[in-house]
Amino acid sequence: MSLRAFGVALAAGVVALDQATKWWAVGALADSPIIVADRILQFKLTFNTGASFSLFAGSGQIIAVVAFGVVGFVVYILGDVGRRIEAAALGLILGGAVGNLIDRVSRGSGILDGAVVDFIDFSFFATFNVADIAVNVGVVLLIIAAFWKRA
């Protein structure tokens, strides 16, 4: 399997897991949250019209356009990666971007104005989803890859 195919397959897995968990969250958490660890972690349904950490609330259309650009760029550079860690990192970022982009496209009344489903709520941190986790892990892997000696 080529590194590009590996990255795209990983991205597809992230999208599937992200969309499945969001589908579950919308159905299971609509009426009340599920407390996993009191005052630490709960599953609580929220809809984010902004970027990470609810920054730029209401700017979903601009964020969606940027996300389309990121998706295109990541697919393009996946063809040039030389190591599996880079392909994994980009696959995670691609999957997370596509997962949240699906929400922006499908969960609104207009073009690209949908809100992203978030449901993993640490009381001391932001509320997020599987796509957000994938993007952040992918970025960390890219940083590690940048400093990892090439063999």
Long-range contacts (C-beta under 8 A, 24 or more apart in sequence): 3-78, 3-81, 3-82, 3-83, 3-84, 3-86, 3-87, 4-78, 4-79, 4-81, 4-87, 6-84, 6-87, 6-88, 6-91, 7-78, 7-81, 7-87, 7-88, 7-90, 7-91, 7-94, 8-75, 8-78, 8-91, 8-94, 9-91, 10-87, 10-88, 10-91, 10-92, 10-95, 11-91, 11-92, 11-94, 11-95, 11-98, 12-95, 13-95, 14-91, 14-92, 14-94, 14-95, 14-96, 14-98, 14-99, 14-130, 14-131, 14-134, 15-95, 15-98, 15-99, 15-102, 15-131, 17-130, 18-95, 18-96, 18-99, 18-100, 18-129, 18-130, 18-131, 18-134, 19-99, 19-102, 21-119, 21-129, 21-130, 22-99, 22-103, 22-117, 22-119, 22-129, 22-130, 25-117, 25-119, 25-129, 26-117, 29-119, 33-121, 39-123, 40-122, 40-123, 40-124, 41-120, 41-121, 41-122, 41-123, 42-121, 42-123, 43-119, 43-120, 43-121, 44-119, 44-121, 44-127, 45-117, 45-118, 45-119, 46-117, 46-118, 46-119, 46-121, 46-127, 47-107, 47-115, 47-116, 47-117, 47-118, 48-115, 48-116, 48-117, 48-118, 48-127, 49-113, 49-115, 49-116, 52-126, 52-128, 52-132, 53-126, 54-126, 60-104, 60-108, 60-112, 60-113, 60-114, 60-115, 61-104, 61-111, 61-112, 61-113, 63-104, 64-101, 64-104, 64-105, 64-112, 65-112, 67-97, 67-100, 67-101, 67-104, 68-101, 70-97, 71-97, 71-98, 71-101, 82-150, 83-145, 83-150, 85-141, 85-144, 85-145, 85-148, 86-142, 86-145, 88-138, 88-141, 89-138, 89-139, 89-141, 89-142, 89-145, 90-138, 90-142, 91-138, 92-134, 92-135, 92-137, 92-138, 92-141, 93-134, 93-135, 93-138, 93-139, 93-142, 95-131, 95-134, 96-130, 96-131, 96-132, 96-133, 96-134, 96-135, 96-136, 96-138, 97-131, 97-135, 98-131, 99-129, 99-130, 99-131, 99-134, 100-129, 100-131, 100-132
